Amino acid sequence: MKITATSDGQVGIGESFKTSNEPTAILHISGTEAAQGTAHSSPLMKVDHDANANILFVTGSGRVGIGTD
């Protein structure tokens, strides 16, 4: 896992951030098949809590789940 921060406060999380590819948002999450596996349904981002396992779920194929996976 690689975490990158720019001088203007943008944060990038993922393997694809290098000096030529910086975050383009306050929080930029970028997945790769190497890190995520070949299944595009694998999670790119997941938000959960002790009382709720699936608050927010985003896959590499662009599917978004709220309260589900």
Protein Blocks (a to p, Z undefined) as FASTA:
>chain_A
ZZdddfkopacedjkbcfklccfbfbdcdddfklnojalkbcfbdcddfklmblbccdfk
opacehiZZ
